[in-house]
Amino acid sequence: GIPECSPLISVNHTYRIVDGSVGFAIDGDTVRIDEPNENGEGEICVKGPNVMLGYFKDEEATKEAMTEDGYFRTGDYGKITKEGAIAITGRKKNLIILSNGKNVYPEEIESEFTAVPGVLDTIVYEGKSKRGMEYNAIVAEFYLDPDFIRSHGIEDKKTYIKKYVDEYNTTAVPYKKIAVIKVRDEDFPKNTLRKILRFKLDMTID
């Protein structure tokens, strides 16, 4: 859901659940994938009676958010499953486009570490040099629970998390492999809703 859509777009019914999806579009809504790639992934756009007409007294923002034929651009990347459900793969603003043209959705990789003991947060991004040059290398930055680290006698946090990264890399496609590991001593910068402020991260790796 999203406020601009009053606020529901899709739902997984108790009698019809598609794993890995956010369910089927609600009655009256039409969902399409804008400019899908070879995997059928693109920006999720929606049209229906619950979709806003525009932002109040802000024509420029309205023009950016709406397609010419009246679809709202959700800002989410995803695809339509074979069952017809909607699967979200990431946020458009977070999308990493590598020099080889491959798309990497950080959220997809981050979700691989949510169940790792002691990991509180993971952020994935493309590393840059101090001169701003893109390294074309995927960086995973972790914040571990200090109490977990102390209670388990972990002396080297990077060594601890590396075994889980290595496990992930053995099955990941080459362009989604993690090349650089960072471990934070302090929590990520967050807003009042406890969402990580990605733009405040130091993404340099040299």
Summary of the structure (lengths in Angstrom):
residues: 206
radius of gyration: 19.4
end to end distance: 39.6
largest distance: 59.0
contacts: 548
relative contact order: 0.11
helix: 23%
strand: 33%
